[in-house]
Amino acid sequence: MYLIRNERHFALYDFAQGRRFEPDFVLLSQNKKSQCRYQFFIAPKGKHLQQIDKWKEDFLLEIERNHQALIGVNSATTYSNDEYKIIGLEFYNHDNENHFKSSLTTQLGANNVI
């Protein structure tokens, strides 16, 4: 399992309007029982910015059901969802730390990562 800081190395674009978003962290992991690989996108957000950036959290929570992992530029090079899972997590901040930990632990456990 690796936690990587995204220092403007990549950006995501929301499904609804194509707005650019750079999550601060990506957690990479692999299922212990299969070869499925996971990317969890994590964005810490101060309480004063949560409402302004609500669309980013909504987008993160949409990723799992709407993603498609690609290795090329056309649908012929699409990986199956059995090999890769892309999951966005709710915003992290100090006030919701316990809830965030619980959500992350649930996601990791449900996917046999921990």
N, C-alpha and C positions, 0 to 999 in steps of 0.2 A: 504494500500500500504506500502510495506517495502523495504528499500534499505539495502542490506547486503553486507558487505565487505568479499570477499573470501580470507581468509588467508590460502591458500593451503588446504581447506576443500574438494574441488573437482576439477577435471580436465575434459576437453573435448578433443576429438580427431577428427582431421579434416577428412572429408569424403575421400579426395583424397589419402592421404598418411599415415593417422593414426598418425600425429604429435600431440604431447601433448600440450595443451594450457590451462592456468588457467586464465579465465577472472577475472578482479579485483573486479567486482561488479555484483550482480544479483538483479534485481528489481522484486519483487513479487507483483502481483495485481490480481484482480478479476473483471470480467465484471459485471457492475451494473444491467444488465437485465437478465443475465443467470448465471449459475454456472461455466462457463468457467474460468479457472485460467491461468495466464500468467507468464512466466519467461522471462525477458529481460536481456540479457547478455551485460554488458558494460565494455569497456576496455579503460581507458585513455592512451594516447600514446604521448610521446614527439615528436616534429617534427623531431628530429634527428634519431628516431627509426621507423618512419612510413614506409619508403621503405624497411628496413630490415625485418620488421614484416608484410609486406603487405599481406602475405598468411593468417595471423590471421584475418585481417579485411575481406578478401574475404570469409573466412570460416564463420565468424559471419553473414555476409550478406546472406550466403547460408542456414543457419540453418532453417529458417522459411519454406522454400519449401522442405527441405530434412529430417526434423526431424521425429522421432517416439518416443513418450514417453512410456517408459516401466516400469512396476512395478515388473517384475520378470525376469527370464532368458530365456523365450521362447515367441514365438509370441502369444500363447494362453492367455498371461497376458498383452497384449498391450491395453492401454487406447485408446479410439477413439480421433480423433483430435478435436471433439466438446467439450471435457472436458478440454483439456490442449493445450496451444499454447506456443511454445518455439521460441523466436525471438532474433536474434543477431542484435546489432546496430553498425553503423559505429564507428570508433575510435573517442574518444573525445580528443580534446586538445584546448588550449586557443585560437588558431587562428581560429578554426572552431566552436567556442562555439555557436554562433547564429544559424548556420546551424544544429548543433547537437540538440539544443533545439527544433528547428522546426521539425526535423525528429522524435524526441521522442514524442513531443506533437501530431504530426500527427498519430503516431502509437497508442498512448494511446486513442486519440479521435476516431479513426477508429474502435477500439476494445471496445468502450463504457466503458473505465476504468475511464475517467475523465468527 
